[in-house]
Amino acid sequence: FFFQAEDGIRDAQESRGLGDVYKRQGLNMAQGGDVNPMIPGMRKVAIFGFCDIRNFTDATEILQSDVMVFVNSIAQIVHSVVDRFAGAANKNIGDAFLLVWRFPQDYIVGEGHDLHLLDSTGVQNIADLSLISFLKIIAKISKSRILHTYSKNKELNKRLPNYKVKMGFGLNIGWAIEGAIGSEYKIDASYLSPNVNMASRLEAATKQYGVL
């Protein structure tokens, strides 16, 4: 499995970022244009991960300005683990993170709406890496000395007895449109798809079922 995982990491690293978005914008600017949010997106196939910090509203009200340090301490763990296991952090959404493991184009067959992944070891490895990432994040958050200090915060424990930093997770696989979202005033490179939304909904469902 170790060697298979290494192959999966190499394959995913080749396509995990949003380089295509920046290349298209860069080409437009090189031709005398400006940043153009009206450039059409491109259909990609990926695994989308969504993770959410539990009890974030309470933490924000109690920690106040220190909530930025709190969030960024968690982000450091999430981003570094996902990067190590061939994924990419796409969005920081306050109390949540959108993470992506893109499949190389030679793993994808079909056109338009009819896209499928090859039944290959490489595909399986990238799927494994996304799941391993979330398991590693859970372990690192549990072991983090920095995050452990919040479990000793009197105000947090007063409102949330036996407080510990916890997160919820959701993973989903499918197509998405990759591109620039926004306007000339503010633009982000991201993904739009029901499959991205499903990752978020799966994470939300873990609250209902008391997972983690």
LINCOR-V464543 format. One record per residue. N is the residue number from 1. SS is DSSP state (2 for helix, 1 for strand, 0 for the rest). NEAR is the number of other C-alpha atoms within 8 Angstrom. D_FIRST is the distance of its C-alpha to the first C-alpha in whole Angstrom. Layout:
BEGIN
N&SS&NEAR&D_FIRST ; N&SS&NEAR&D_FIRST
END
This chain:
BEGIN
1&0&4&0 ; 2&2&5&4 ; 3&2&6&6 ; 4&2&10&5 ; 5&2&12&6 ; 6&2&8&9 ; 7&2&10&10 ; 8&2&14&10 ; 9&2&13&12 ; 10&2&9&14 ; 11&2&11&15 ; 12&2&15&16 ; 13&2&10&18 ; 14&0&7&20 ; 15&0&9&22 ; 16&0&13&21 ; 17&0&7&25 ; 18&0&9&28 ; 19&2&6&29 ; 20&2&6&31 ; 21&2&12&33 ; 22&2&8&34 ; 23&2&8&35 ; 24&2&8&37 ; 25&2&11&39 ; 26&2&8&39 ; 27&2&8&40 ; 28&2&12&43 ; 29&2&10&44 ; 30&2&7&44 ; 31&0&6&47 ; 32&0&6&49 ; 33&0&8&48 ; 34&0&7&46 ; 35&0&8&43 ; 36&0&10&44 ; 37&0&10&42 ; 38&0&4&43 ; 39&0&7&41 ; 40&0&5&39 ; 41&0&9&35 ; 42&1&7&33 ; 43&1&9&30 ; 44&1&10&27 ; 45&1&12&24 ; 46&1&12&21 ; 47&1&14&20 ; 48&1&14&23 ; 49&1&14&22 ; 50&1&14&25 ; 51&1&13&26 ; 52&1&11&29 ; 53&1&11&31 ; 54&0&8&33 ; 55&0&6&37 ; 56&2&8&37 ; 57&2&6&41 ; 58&2&9&42 ; 59&2&11&40 ; 60&2&9&41 ; 61&2&7&45 ; 62&2&8&44 ; 63&2&8&43 ; 64&2&8&45 ; 65&2&5&44 ; 66&2&7&42 ; 67&2&10&39 ; 68&2&7&38 ; 69&2&7&37 ; 70&2&9&35 ; 71&2&10&34 ; 72&2&8&32 ; 73&2&10&31 ; 74&2&10&29 ; 75&2&8&28 ; 76&2&8&27 ; 77&2&11&24 ; 78&2&9&23 ; 79&2&10&24 ; 80&2&8&22 ; 81&2&11&19 ; 82&2&14&19 ; 83&2&10&19 ; 84&2&7&16 ; 85&0&11&14 ; 86&0&15&16 ; 87&0&15&18 ; 88&1&12&22 ; 89&1&12&25 ; 90&1&10&27 ; 91&1&8&30 ; 92&1&9&31 ; 93&0&7&34 ; 94&0&6&36 ; 95&0&9&34 ; 96&1&10&31 ; 97&1&13&28 ; 98&1&13&27 ; 99&1&13&23 ; 100&1&13&22 ; 101&1&14&19 ; 102&1&13&20 ; 103&0&16&19 ; 104&0&10&20 ; 105&2&5&23 ; 106&2&5&22 ; 107&2&10&19 ; 108&1&12&23 ; 109&1&9&25 ; 110&1&7&29 ; 111&1&6&32 ; 112&0&6&33 ; 113&0&4&33 ; 114&1&6&31 ; 115&1&11&27 ; 116&1&7&24 ; 117&1&8&21 ; 118&0&8&19 ; 119&0&6&17 ; 120&0&6&14 ; 121&2&7&10 ; 122&2&11&12 ; 123&2&13&13 ; 124&2&9&11 ; 125&2&13&9 ; 126&2&15&12 ; 127&2&9&13 ; 128&2&9&10 ; 129&2&13&11 ; 130&2&14&15 ; 131&2&9&14 ; 132&2&9&12 ; 133&2&11&15 ; 134&2&9&18 ; 135&2&8&17 ; 136&2&9&17 ; 137&2&11&20 ; 138&2&9&21 ; 139&2&8&21 ; 140&2&9&22 ; 141&2&12&25 ; 142&2&9&26 ; 143&2&7&26 ; 144&0&8&28 ; 145&2&6&31 ; 146&2&7&32 ; 147&2&13&32 ; 148&2&12&33 ; 149&2&8&36 ; 150&2&11&37 ; 151&2&12&36 ; 152&2&9&40 ; 153&0&8&41 ; 154&2&6&45 ; 155&2&7&45 ; 156&2&15&42 ; 157&2&12&42 ; 158&2&7&46 ; 159&2&7&44 ; 160&0&7&41 ; 161&0&7&41 ; 162&0&6&38 ; 163&0&10&37 ; 164&0&7&33 ; 165&0&12&31 ; 166&0&8&29 ; 167&1&10&28 ; 168&1&14&27 ; 169&1&12&24 ; 170&1&13&24 ; 171&1&12&21 ; 172&1&11&22 ; 173&1&9&22 ; 174&1&8&24 ; 175&1&11&27 ; 176&1&14&29 ; 177&1&11&32 ; 178&1&14&31 ; 179&1&12&34 ; 180&1&12&37 ; 181&1&9&38 ; 182&1&9&42 ; 183&0&8&45 ; 184&0&8&46 ; 185&0&5&47 ; 186&0&6&43 ; 187&1&10&40 ; 188&1&7&36 ; 189&1&11&33 ; 190&1&11&31 ; 191&1&9&30 ; 192&1&8&33 ; 193&0&9&32 ; 194&2&7&32 ; 195&2&12&28 ; 196&2&12&28 ; 197&2&8&31 ; 198&2&9&29 ; 199&2&14&26 ; 200&2&12&29 ; 201&2&9&31 ; 202&2&11&28 ; 203&2&15&28 ; 204&2&10&31 ; 205&2&8&31 ; 206&2&12&29 ; 207&2&9&32 ; 208&2&7&34 ; 209&0&6&32 ; 210&0&6&32 ; 211&0&7&28 ; 212&0&6&27
END
